[in-house]
Amino acid sequence: MSEARRLVLIDDSEISLAVMVPILTQAGFEVRGVSSLRKFLNTVLDWKPHLIVTDLYMPEMSGAELCTWLRGQVQTAKTPVIICSSAPDEELAEVAQTVGADGYVSKQAGPEALPAKLHALCEEIIF
């Protein structure tokens, strides 16, 4: 059996984290859910995830700003980033393309949509 795909999920909503972490874990990912930018940065640098999932609207730094920053860092420039938000698909598609994210998933599609998108991305890019 191959190594579990390590994923960091950043969302300022503790409720979203409480819902999504178990779903992603059950889908076969090794997940670290964080709700602050400081915890996110420490986790990414120490744990070196295979992919990053970020909410779009967060108080410390938006998911778009975070993706742009990640792309500019040597350690994370090539780490796949997915934006997951309740924003409309058109807005998510535009933001993802503008900031160089590898994809997006609408929270409105339901919690089961994210694992499927991430597995597809992993098959395409990572493993």
Beta strands, then each sheet from edge to edge (+ up, - down):
strand 1: 5-10
strand 2: 29-34
strand 3: 51-54
strand 4: 81-85
strand 5: 103-106
sheet 1: 2+ 1+ 3+ 4+ 5+
end
